[in-house]
Amino acid sequence: MFIEPNLATRINEIGITLLKYKNELIDKKQFLIDFLNEFYYDIQTYLSLPQEKIQEFYQQKNISLTEYYWYSVVLSDWLSKEDPKFSYWIEKLLLEEYKGNDQNLILALTQKINARSDGSASHRYILDFSMATDLLVSHVPSQFEPVFVQLKGIPIFRDGQRNPDFINEQQRWNSTLSCWCIKRALLVAHNPEVNRPDNLLMLTDAILKESRDRPSEFRASIVFHK
């Protein structure tokens, strides 16, 4: 079985990083273990099939358009390219510097979208840390690729002016998107009340509408403050 050189390099990087902290209780680090489990499952699934049979396999498994896109396009792209952020965020997970403050929001939004007949969503650590993306979202049906959605609890405006913090976030977001040649992307600025059930429903509607109505290539920012 052929394994991409960059995948072998990343697996080696993980091993080297873990060895640096061999005296620590690795199994107590929740987010690191979650990533390793997710990584293992995705890589095993991806590498177990010849590329020419991937579409047939996913059709048989009846997975969503978004999951199909993750395996056939995004993960494939990540495995074939150098990831400039990879070593940094693996160590961040190991040192428990990642707190997962927005995990509940991401999970709740993913569930809301996947419960609908007109959308599907997926989230991965690789999307989050490497590609500045909290959710990969598709409107169903659609002839376009899914949208890479980033959620930020930062107001776009402060005292009537563009918020410098948001501008900096937006610049970093754009830079990451360019690095990965991402075609469709949405940056959502929201307030702390977004996690209420009625607001989650409205945000789901807003994101799916953006996915449906935007062209094949776009980068946009929207405000969701309810």
RODO-292080 format. One record per residue (C-alpha): x, y, z. Coordinates in nm, 2 decimals, always signed. Layout:
BEGIN
px; py; pz
X; Y; Z
...
***
This chain:
BEGIN
px; py; pz
+0.00; +0.00; +0.00
+0.14; +0.34; -0.10
+0.16; +0.60; +0.17
+0.23; +0.96; +0.08
+0.57; +1.08; +0.20
+0.41; +1.38; +0.38
+0.18; +1.14; +0.57
+0.48; +0.94; +0.68
+0.66; +1.26; +0.79
+0.36; +1.37; +0.99
+0.33; +1.04; +1.17
+0.69; +1.07; +1.25
+0.64; +1.42; +1.38
+0.37; +1.30; +1.61
+0.59; +1.03; +1.74
+0.88; +1.26; +1.80
+0.66; +1.51; +1.98
+0.51; +1.25; +2.20
+0.85; +1.12; +2.29
+0.96; +1.46; +2.40
+0.69; +1.44; +2.67
+0.71; +1.07; +2.74
+0.70; +1.12; +3.12
+0.36; +1.29; +3.10
+0.03; +1.11; +3.12
-0.06; +1.13; +2.75
-0.38; +0.93; +2.79
-0.51; +1.21; +3.02
-0.50; +1.47; +2.75
-0.85; +1.47; +2.62
-0.81; +1.68; +2.30
-0.49; +1.51; +2.20
-0.64; +1.16; +2.23
-0.96; +1.28; +2.05
-0.74; +1.40; +1.76
-0.53; +1.08; +1.75
-0.85; +0.87; +1.74
-1.00; +1.08; +1.47
-0.67; +1.09; +1.27
-0.63; +0.71; +1.29
-0.99; +0.64; +1.18
-0.98; +0.89; +0.88
-0.64; +0.77; +0.76
-0.73; +0.40; +0.79
-1.05; +0.47; +0.59
-0.88; +0.68; +0.33
-0.58; +0.45; +0.27
-0.77; +0.12; +0.28
-0.93; +0.19; -0.06
-0.79; +0.24; -0.42
-0.86; +0.59; -0.53
-1.07; +0.47; -0.83
-1.31; +0.29; -0.59
-1.36; +0.57; -0.34
-1.67; +0.72; -0.50
-1.83; +0.38; -0.53
-1.75; +0.29; -0.17
-1.90; +0.62; -0.02
-2.21; +0.58; -0.23
-2.26; +0.23; -0.08
-2.20; +0.36; +0.27
-2.46; +0.64; +0.20
-2.25; +0.91; +0.36
-2.32; +1.28; +0.32
-2.19; +1.50; +0.04
-1.98; +1.68; +0.29
-1.81; +1.37; +0.43
-1.75; +1.25; +0.07
-1.58; +1.58; +0.00
-1.37; +1.56; +0.31
-1.23; +1.22; +0.22
-1.20; +1.26; -0.16
-1.08; +1.62; -0.18
-0.98; +1.79; +0.15
-0.80; +1.50; +0.33
-0.64; +1.40; +0.00
-0.51; +1.75; -0.04
-0.39; +1.77; +0.31
-0.19; +1.44; +0.27
-0.03; +1.56; -0.05
+0.09; +1.90; +0.08
+0.31; +2.03; +0.35
+0.12; +2.17; +0.64
+0.31; +2.46; +0.79
+0.10; +2.46; +1.11
+0.11; +2.09; +1.19
+0.40; +2.06; +1.43
+0.28; +2.37; +1.61
-0.07; +2.25; +1.68
+0.02; +1.90; +1.77
+0.24; +2.04; +2.04
-0.04; +2.28; +2.14
-0.27; +1.98; +2.20
+0.00; +1.79; +2.39
+0.07; +2.09; +2.62
-0.31; +2.13; +2.67
-0.30; +2.48; +2.55
-0.61; +2.41; +2.34
-0.92; +2.45; +2.56
-1.19; +2.38; +2.30
-1.40; +2.67; +2.42
-1.62; +2.66; +2.11
-1.66; +2.29; +2.08
-2.02; +2.29; +2.22
-2.12; +2.55; +1.96
-1.96; +2.36; +1.67
-2.11; +2.03; +1.78
-2.45; +2.18; +1.82
-2.44; +2.35; +1.49
-2.32; +2.03; +1.31
-2.61; +1.84; +1.46
-2.86; +2.10; +1.36
-2.74; +2.10; +1.00
-2.72; +1.72; +0.97
-3.07; +1.68; +1.11
-3.21; +1.87; +0.81
-3.29; +1.74; +0.46
-3.13; +2.04; +0.29
-2.78; +2.04; +0.45
-2.49; +1.84; +0.58
-2.19; +1.94; +0.79
-1.86; +1.79; +0.92
-1.59; +1.91; +1.15
-1.23; +1.78; +1.20
-0.93; +1.89; +1.40
-0.73; +1.92; +1.08
-0.99; +2.16; +0.94
-0.98; +2.36; +1.26
-0.61; +2.39; +1.32
-0.47; +2.37; +0.97
-0.74; +2.54; +0.75
-0.90; +2.79; +0.98
-1.24; +2.61; +0.94
-1.48; +2.51; +1.22
-1.73; +2.35; +0.99
-1.74; +2.21; +0.63
-2.10; +2.27; +0.52
-2.30; +2.18; +0.21
-2.64; +2.29; +0.09
-2.84; +1.99; -0.05
-2.88; +1.97; -0.34
-2.59; +2.18; -0.48
-2.37; +2.18; -0.78
-2.10; +2.37; -0.58
-1.83; +2.25; -0.34
-1.90; +2.28; +0.04
-1.83; +2.60; +0.23
-1.54; +2.63; +0.48
-1.71; +2.80; +0.77
-1.52; +2.98; +1.05
-1.70; +3.10; +1.36
-1.56; +3.39; +1.56
-1.70; +3.55; +1.87
-1.55; +3.89; +1.78
-1.76; +4.19; +1.67
-1.69; +4.33; +1.33
-1.74; +4.69; +1.45
-1.62; +4.86; +1.77
-1.74; +5.21; +1.85
-1.88; +5.25; +1.50
-1.54; +5.16; +1.34
-1.40; +4.84; +1.20
-1.27; +4.63; +1.49
-0.89; +4.59; +1.46
-0.91; +4.25; +1.63
-1.16; +4.13; +1.37
-0.95; +4.28; +1.09
-0.65; +4.08; +1.21
-0.85; +3.76; +1.24
-0.98; +3.82; +0.89
-0.64; +3.87; +0.75
-0.51; +3.55; +0.91
-0.81; +3.36; +0.78
-0.76; +3.49; +0.43
-0.39; +3.39; +0.44
-0.48; +3.03; +0.55
-0.74; +3.00; +0.28
-0.49; +3.11; +0.02
-0.24; +2.86; +0.15
-0.48; +2.57; +0.09
-0.64; +2.72; -0.23
-0.99; +2.71; -0.07
-1.26; +2.83; -0.31
-1.57; +2.88; -0.09
-1.54; +3.03; +0.26
-1.75; +3.21; +0.51
-1.64; +3.39; +0.83
-1.92; +3.43; +1.08
-1.89; +3.69; +1.36
-2.13; +3.61; +1.64
-2.22; +3.71; +1.99
-2.22; +3.49; +2.31
-2.60; +3.43; +2.27
-2.55; +3.23; +1.96
-2.57; +2.90; +2.14
-2.93; +2.94; +2.24
-3.16; +2.69; +2.05
-3.36; +2.95; +1.86
-3.04; +3.13; +1.76
-2.87; +2.81; +1.65
-3.17; +2.75; +1.42
-3.14; +3.09; +1.27
-2.76; +3.06; +1.22
-2.82; +2.72; +1.05
-3.06; +2.89; +0.81
-2.81; +3.17; +0.75
-2.52; +2.94; +0.67
-2.71; +2.71; +0.44
-2.85; +3.01; +0.26
-2.50; +3.14; +0.21
-2.39; +2.80; +0.08
-2.69; +2.79; -0.16
-2.68; +3.14; -0.29
-2.31; +3.22; -0.32
-2.11; +3.15; -0.64
-1.86; +2.87; -0.70
-1.58; +3.08; -0.56
-1.63; +3.34; -0.28
-1.49; +3.46; +0.05
-1.73; +3.66; +0.27
-1.79; +3.77; +0.63
-2.13; +3.80; +0.79
-2.26; +3.92; +1.12
-2.49; +3.70; +1.33
-2.59; +3.90; +1.65
-2.94; +3.81; +1.79
***
